[in-house]
Structure formats: C-alpha cells, structure tokens
Amino acid sequence: MKCEKMKKIIEEGIEKANEKAISKAQRIVKYTILPHEFSIDGGQLTPTMKLKRKVINDLYKVEIESLYIDPKL
C-alpha cells in the first residue's frame, strides 16, 4: 500500500478487532487491499449484494494464494 497513513489506520482497526476476537480462528492475521471495491457491475456481487465466490476466487486467485502460501518454502 502506498499511503502509509492509511495503512496505519487499517492496521489499528485490525488490532482493535483482534482484541475482541474470542478465538484464534476469528483473528485477522494476513490481509490484502484490492484496487477497487466489489460491485454488481464488476460481476463480483449478485443483485442482492451477495459475493459471487467463484468469480472472486477466479479473479483474485494470485492474491488469495499469496495469503496462504509460505514464502519460506
């Protein structure tokens, strides 16, 4: 992320959310910021604003995998 001020705000929000998490499974450990929001026109949302998981998985496969693959391997 280019804007350090925005990055700091997001990280502070994640820290606050993690403090309220009641289990490790609820904690945010890794994340990425996408260049745009999901939208109906973009094809990522249904008309009832639900995620089209297959579409999102296909569009952001590289980003999703980068969150789960250990770069040390």
trRosetta pair geometry for C-beta under 8 A, 3 or more apart (Angstrom, degrees):
i j d omega theta_ij theta_ji phi_ij phi_ji
1 4 7.8 140 104 -82 96 36
1 6 6.5 -122 162 88 132 106
1 7 4.6 156 83 -78 134 108
1 10 7.9 137 -36 28 176 144
1 33 5.6 52 -84 35 114 141
3 6 4.1 49 100 16 118 112
3 7 6.5 167 93 -16 62 85
4 7 5.4 -53 -145 37 35 116
4 8 6.3 38 155 -23 67 103
5 8 5.9 -54 -152 33 29 111
5 9 6.7 30 150 -19 62 105
6 9 5.6 -52 -149 34 36 113
6 10 6.4 34 153 -17 67 105
7 10 5.9 -56 -150 37 30 110
7 11 6.3 28 154 -17 65 109
8 11 5.8 -56 -145 39 30 110
8 12 6.3 33 155 -21 65 105
9 12 5.8 -55 -149 35 29 111
9 13 6.5 30 152 -18 62 106
10 13 5.7 -56 -152 36 32 113
10 14 6.4 32 151 -19 66 105
10 31 8.0 -138 157 93 123 142
10 33 7.3 -69 -116 -72 171 124
11 14 5.6 -51 -146 36 34 112
11 15 6.4 39 152 -22 64 103
12 15 5.6 -50 -149 33 32 114
12 16 6.6 33 152 -18 64 103
13 16 5.7 -53 -150 35 33 111
13 17 6.4 31 152 -17 65 106
14 17 5.6 -54 -147 38 33 111
14 18 6.2 34 154 -21 66 107
14 28 4.9 -99 -154 79 106 135
14 31 7.0 -142 -100 1 144 145
15 18 5.7 -55 -145 37 29 111
15 19 6.6 37 153 -26 63 101
16 19 5.7 -49 -154 26 32 115
16 20 7.1 21 152 -10 62 105
17 20 6.0 -65 -159 39 35 106
17 21 6.9 53 144 -44 66 94
17 28 6.3 40 92 4 126 120
18 21 5.3 -30 -152 1 42 121
18 27 4.8 52 -132 -138 95 89
18 28 6.0 -107 -69 37 100 79
21 24 7.6 85 136 -97 130 17
21 26 3.8 176 -147 97 103 108
21 27 4.7 -175 75 -72 174 69
22 26 6.3 49 41 25 61 150
23 26 5.2 97 60 4 75 101
23 27 7.8 -125 103 -17 47 87
24 27 5.6 -45 -158 12 44 119
28 31 5.9 6 -180 -47 115 118
30 67 4.7 158 115 -151 131 89
31 67 7.5 34 -95 -118 18 126
32 63 5.3 -142 81 -170 162 110
32 66 7.3 69 -61 81 143 118
32 67 6.6 -113 -18 -68 110 111
34 37 7.8 132 86 -85 113 25
34 60 7.0 -57 -103 -105 124 135
34 63 7.2 44 -91 -164 90 173
36 39 7.8 -49 144 -9 109 111
36 42 7.2 169 115 -94 128 156
38 42 6.5 -140 -159 71 45 132
38 44 3.8 -109 -150 102 96 136
38 45 5.3 112 143 -41 104 102
38 51 6.9 -22 174 -112 165 83
38 56 7.2 -20 -109 -95 128 117
39 42 4.1 92 57 9 93 104
39 43 8.0 34 83 15 70 37
39 44 6.4 71 41 43 41 99
39 45 6.0 -93 159 22 14 116
40 43 7.8 49 172 -66 31 22
40 45 4.9 -68 -75 80 58 101
40 46 7.3 -13 -116 126 90 13
40 47 6.1 65 -131 -95 133 48
40 49 7.6 -66 -62 -86 102 57
42 45 7.6 59 59 14 90 84
43 52 6.9 -66 154 46 65 150
43 55 5.7 -143 136 -167 96 151
44 51 6.8 -29 161 -142 82 69
44 52 5.8 -152 -166 40 34 99
44 55 5.7 -159 -111 107 53 124
44 56 5.5 75 -144 -75 99 91
44 59 7.1 -70 -90 25 105 155
45 49 5.4 -12 -175 -135 128 41
45 50 6.7 139 -156 63 73 32
45 51 6.5 -47 -103 -98 66 38
45 52 6.6 -151 -88 -9 14 91
46 49 6.9 -63 68 11 71 14
46 50 4.6 1 31 51 117 88
46 51 8.0 -20 -2 41 87 8
46 52 6.3 127 -48 -60 79 92
51 56 6.0 -22 -177 -16 107 145
52 55 4.0 28 110 22 116 120
52 56 6.3 145 83 -17 65 88
53 56 5.7 -59 -143 42 31 109
53 57 6.0 32 159 -21 67 108
54 57 5.8 -54 -145 37 27 111
54 58 6.3 25 156 -17 63 108
55 58 5.9 -60 -151 38 28 109
55 59 6.1 21 156 -15 66 112
56 59 5.8 -57 -138 41 29 107
56 60 5.9 -18 176 24 67 113
57 60 7.0 -77 -129 58 16 78
57 61 6.3 52 164 -82 59 77
57 64 6.7 -23 -134 -4 63 165
58 61 6.3 -12 -149 -42 23 108
60 63 4.4 -47 -175 46 92 117
60 64 5.5 97 120 -27 90 96
61 64 5.9 -59 -144 38 26 109
61 65 6.2 22 161 -15 65 110
62 65 6.0 -58 -145 39 26 108
62 66 6.3 30 155 -25 62 107
63 66 5.8 -53 -149 30 29 113
63 67 7.1 31 152 -22 60 101
64 67 6.0 -57 -164 26 35 112
64 68 7.1 5 152 1 65 111
65 68 6.1 -75 -151 48 37 98
65 69 5.4 19 165 -14 80 118
66 69 6.4 -54 -118 40 27 100
69 73 7.3 -101 177 39 82 124
70 73 4.9 88 84 -16 99 104
